[in-house]
Amino acid sequence: MMYQILYIEFDFDGEDEMDAYDKDRLTSEIIGEVWEADDEDDLVEEVTCASGWCINSIDYRIILD
């Protein structure tokens, strides 16, 4: 299935080396992107692997073919 990310919150707790601009930029790059995944758990895993950050919260819509 195809998923479009509408909202995402990464787990940046304890991250002191990344400034607010870079955190916002990463979040902005992911929002609106379309991802192919088998289910919600797979979507979270795909985004986590691609971004390098764990996810606290995610909202998406399923894109129907």
Buried (B, 14 or more C-beta within 10 A) or exposed (E): BBBBBEEBEBEBEEEEEEEEEEBEEBBEEBBEEEBEBEEEEBBBBBBBEEBEBEBEEBEBEEEEE
